[in-house]
Amino acid sequence: MLAMKTSKLFYIQVVWTSIILAIGIYFSFTNQELLTRYTKEDGFMEWFTFLLFVSTFLFMALYNYHYFFQLKKPLFNTAGLTLIGVQFLFFFGAMEEVSWFQRIADIQSSDFFLKHNAQAETNLHNLTINGVKINKLIFGKILFLVILSHNLFVPLIARKKKWLAEWIDKNGFFLPPLSHTFFYIAAAIAIELFIDHDRAKEHLEIVGAIHYFIVIYAAYGLGYLKKVALFPKAPALFSHGFLIAFILLLSLVSWILGNLSLKDFML
């Protein structure tokens, strides 16, 4: 049966997310200018979210190589297509986060995006079509319902229905443990209550990126939630230590990229 137990990586998620939120909440109450720097476009938080999405994409690519080429599992079935879909979902999220490198490369948007994109950028989440804001409809309401269902409703049902849990595992997908989910929801509520800024949503994005990076690493990597895992027998000191070191590396790279922008060095 699909296991939905709490992984020890939960505590890494708690610490990591809490640090991000603590800085945002502190700046919100004490220094809005620093909060603006913290959340600005092409700043620390955007790069951190981008690198998390890219890391999740690359990790899924590594898992899929193991799954399809080493274990010789079929590609063209529900499980295979699901795994490929999960992989490229995070690639799409990463590229949308940085507008497909348009700002960095200083590429002019086409007439379509100049007309229909709220920020005149080449991305989908800021589009407005026939008066409908795609960001609010798809990336707001619909994505919110999908995330809530995947993290809360379906796991609750799967705890009672063994067949559903096994069907999800058989078809390549995964369910986050409820402990991870409840902390994720608590962090999202804290952002809404305590961070007052036009770009407070950047915190929601990075908290979600942290959550899914941790859960996918635990599920597909360590085998907490999947029958087929990349390195289920890896010693905890290695698997957890590697993740902590990797997080610190992402933080450093994000800070460098956010403060030494390829476009400019000013706010």
N, C-alpha and C positions, 0 to 999 in steps of 0.2 A: 504493500500500500504506500501511496505517496506520503512521505513524512512532512509535517508542517511544524516541526519543533523549532524553538528559538535557537539560533546559532550564537556562538560566543562573539561572532562579529557584530552582534547587536550592540554591544558595549562600545565598539569602535564607532558605530553609526551615532550613538548617543553623544559621545564626546565630540566627534567631528562636527555634527550638526549644532550642538550647543555652543561651540566656539564661534561658528559663523553667525548664529542668532544673537549671541551675547554682544558681539561687536556691533551688529546692526542696531540692536535695541539701545545700546549705550550711546551710539552716535545720534540716534533718533531723538533722544532726550537731551543731549549735551551739545552736539555740533552738527547741524544740518549740512554744512559745507563739506565736512569730512564724509558724511553719509552719501553725498552726491558723488564725491570722488570714489567711494567704495562701490557704488552701483552704476557708475557711468558706462556708456557704451564703450566697448573695447577696453574696459577696465578690469580690475581684478576678478570681480564676480562673474562677468561674462566669459572671461577666459577660463575660469575655473569650471564653469558649467560646460563650456565647449570641450575642455579636456576630459571631463568626466564622461560625457557622451561619446567622445572619440575612443576613450579607453574601454568603455562598455562595448562599443562596436568591434574593436580589435580583439577583445577577449572572446566575444561571440564568434568572431572569425576563427580564432584558434580552436574553440570548442567544436565548431562545425567541421573544421579540417579533421579533427580527431574522430568525430562522429561519422562523417561521410567517407573519408579516405582510409583511416586506420581501422575503424570498426566495420567499414563497408556497408553502412546503412543506406537504404534507398533514399534518393532525393525527392522523387516525384510521388510523394504521398503526403498525408496531412502533417505528420511529424516533421518531415524534411522541409516542407514549405513554411511551416510555422517557425522553425529555427532560422531559416533564411530571412523570413519576415521580421523577426525580432532583431536580428543583426542589423538590417538596413533601416529599421525604424530609428535606431539610435544614430546611424549615420545621417539620416534626414534631420533629426533634432539638432545634431551638432552643427550642420551646415546652415540651418535656419538661424541658429543662435548668432552666427557671425555674418548673416546675410550673404552666405556663399562667398565670403572674402571680398565682397564688392567694395566695402569702405576701405579696407586695407590696401587693395590693389587700385583704388580710385577709379573704378569702372563706372561709366555712365549708365544709368538705367534706360531700358527701352521705353518707347512712348507709352506702351501698355502699363508698365509699372509706374511711370511718372504720373499717369492719369488715375490709376486705381489703387496705388499703394499709399497709405497714410503718411509714410515717411519717405516716399519716392525712392524706395529701395527694392532690390530684386530679391524678394522673399514672399512666401505665401501667407505668413501669419499676420501681416499688416495690410492685407488686401481688403478693399471695399468694393463689392460687386452689387450693382443695382441697389445701393443704399444699405446692403447687409455687410456688416463688419465681420470678416472671416475670423479674426482673432477672438471676438466675443462669442461667435456662434460655435465654431469648430474647436478652437484652441481654448475656449473658455467653458461654455456650457456642456458641449458634447464630450470633450476630453475630460472634464471634471467628472461626469457620470461614468465614463469608461474607467478612469483611475479609481473612483470610489467602489465601483463594482468589482474590479480586479483585486483590490486590496482588502475590501471589507465584506461585501455581500457574498461573493462566490466562495471565499475561504470559510465563511461561517456555515454556508450550506454544505460545503465539502466535508466539514468536520462531522456532519450528521449522515451524509450520503457517501459511503465508501466508493460506490461505482463512479461518482462524479470525480472524485480525487484521482482514481486510477485512470479514468478516461483522459483527464487533463495531462497526466504524466505520460500516458501512452502516445498522445498526440503532440508531444514536444514542448508543451507550455509549462508554466510553473505558477504557484501561488505564494505570495509573500506570507511569512509567519505573522500571526496577529499581533505579536509583541512589537515587531518592526512597524506594522501598520498603525497601531495606536500611537506610537511615538511620532510617526510621520504626521498623523492628523493633529496631534498636540502641537507640533512645531508649526504647522500651517495656521492653527488658531492663534498661536502666540504672535506670528507675523502680522495677522490681521488686527490684533488688539494693541500691539505695542510698537509697531514700526510705522511711523507716519511720514510717508515720502511718496512722491510721484512714481518712483521706480521701486517701490516696495515689492512688486511682483518678482523682481530679480531674486529675492530671497526664496520665494516659492519655487522658482525654477531650480535653484541650486540645491534646496532641500530635497526636491524630487529626484534630482540627478544623483545625489548622495545615496538616497534610499534605494534606488534601482541598481546602482552600481554595487552596493553592498549585497543586496538580495540575490542578484544574478551571479555574483562571485561565489556566494554561499551555495546557491542552487546548482549551477552548472559546473562550478569548479570543485567544490568540496563535497558535493553530494548530499547536502542537508535536505534538499527538496526533490532531488532527481535520482532515478535509478542508475542512469548513465552519467557519470561525472568525469571531469578532466583529470583530477588528481585527488581522489577520495581518501587515499591512504597517506597523504602528505602530513608530516608532523605538525602539530599546532604551532610550534615555535617558528617553523618555516612559513607556513601559510598565513598566519596572523602577522608575524613580523614583516613579511614581504609586503602585506597590504598597508601596514602602518608606514613603512618606508616609502612606499609608492605614493601614498597620500601626501606625505611631506614633500616629496619631489614635485607633485602636481601643484601644491600650494606655492612652492618657490618659483616654478616656471610661470604660474599665473600672475604672481606678484611682479615678476620681471616684465612680462608681456604687457601687463596693465599699466605699468609706470614708465616703460620705455616703448611706447607705442611706435609702430612702424610709420604711423601717419603724422603724429606730432607728440610733443612732450608736455603739453599744457592741458588743463582741464577744459 
